[in-house]
Amino acid sequence: MRIGILGTGRMATTLARLWANAEHDVLLGSRDPGRGRTVAADLDAGIQGGANDDAIAHGDAVLLTFPGGEAVRGVSGLRFREGQILVDLTNRAGLDLPAGDSLALRIQAAAPRTRVVKAFNTIHFRSLADPVHATVRAAGPYCGDDAEARRIVGGLVADAGLDPIDAGPLAQAYLLEHLALLWIDLAFTRGVGADTAFALLRREST
Ligand SMILES: NC(=O)c1ccc[n+]([C@@H]2O[C@H](COP(=O)([O-])OP(=O)(O)OC[C@H]3O[C@@H](n4cnc5c(N)ncnc54)[C@H](OP(=O)(O)O)[C@@H]3O)[C@@H](O)[C@H]2O)c1
């Protein structure tokens, strides 16, 4: 599918490469279209580059990779198409949001034409690049209000190599955002280390 990516940083380039390897048609967008083209060319994976507006024009689904503190303001300045899928992987570290509230709900309110699905926020970019740890695939929980958008993003989660886990409506996004906060605390404060990821163990293999 055609995927536009907003931003050219670590998560953006990691997912761009994974999706290009899975035969998706990816365009990396940037605030600086020249940087978008340069970063895309450097990935050397058949990925196009340009401005953030080019990524929106290109994508059936658009991935939002802005810093958490810039995401709501950032999307409100962009013009999405009606019904466009907006995959939100932002995290709330350092932000003061009330319990139950989430960046995802705020992003949905700031980009009301889109169908927001929260995904990819619970895994570090290095784990994402190589998501099988020992023999277990890292978990890829996602949530959103639109069932079709959720199904499509579930496919993109699987195509990135993660174990897709449908976590329900967008009101659940605060849980995914807190799961990421737990991972950050374990990895960087409690000595667990960053080369780790959450997995969901099932009694029966599916
Ligand atoms: N790093 C991780 O392992 C990880 C894991 C899960 C979730 N996340 C979340 O994913 C998001 C991206 O993380 P990252 O580590 O990939 O960050 P990053 O490397 O800093 O990339 C963020 C990109 O967003 C764009 N950007 C920066 N400031 C902006 C602004 N003020 N307005 C609009 N765009 C801006 C930049 O692209 P241009 O300069 O090209 O516009 C930049 O490359 C964050 O919300 C983070 O919490 C990160």
The ligand as a Gaussian input file, in Angstrom:
#p B3LYP/6-31G(d) Opt

LIG

0 1
 N       12.732000       6.470000      19.607000
 C       11.962000       5.428000      19.918000
 O       12.470000       4.311000      20.104000
 C       10.474000       5.565000      20.005000
 C        9.701000       4.444000      20.272000
 C        8.313000       4.546000      20.304000
 C        7.707000       5.788000      20.089000
 N        8.502000       6.874000      19.864000
 C        7.834000       8.167000      19.619000
 O        7.968000       8.387000      18.219000
 C        8.122000       9.782000      17.944000
 C        9.417000       9.957000      17.161000
 O       10.505000       9.474000      17.909000
 P       11.938000       9.416000      17.224000
 O       12.828000       8.809000      18.229000
 O       11.840000       8.844000      15.858000
 O       12.261000      10.976000      17.122000
 P       13.278000      11.724000      16.166000
 O       14.355000      10.822000      15.736000
 O       13.638000      12.995000      16.869000
 O       12.366000      12.091000      14.881000
 C       11.268000      12.966000      14.961000
 C       11.082000      13.624000      13.598000
 O        9.962000      14.528000      13.678000
 C       10.278000      15.712000      12.949000
 N       10.170000      16.832000      13.882000
 C       11.010000      17.177000      14.845000
 N       10.566000      18.260000      15.514000
 C        9.408000      18.601000      14.933000
 C        8.477000      19.642000      15.147000
 N        8.649000      20.575000      16.110000
 N        7.371000      19.686000      14.376000
 C        7.195000      18.766000      13.396000
 N        8.082000      17.767000      13.137000
 C        9.165000      17.678000      13.912000
 C       11.685000      15.621000      12.431000
 O       11.657000      15.368000      11.018000
 P       12.006000      16.580000      10.002000
 O       13.085000      17.387000      10.666000
 O       12.472000      15.889000       8.776000
 O       10.722000      17.328000       9.811000
 C       12.275000      14.464000      13.189000
 O       13.170000      13.720000      12.417000
 C        8.117000      10.489000      19.315000
 O        6.811000      10.950000      19.565000
 C        8.490000       9.357000      20.287000
 O        7.948000       9.555000      21.565000
 C        9.862000       6.793000      19.811000

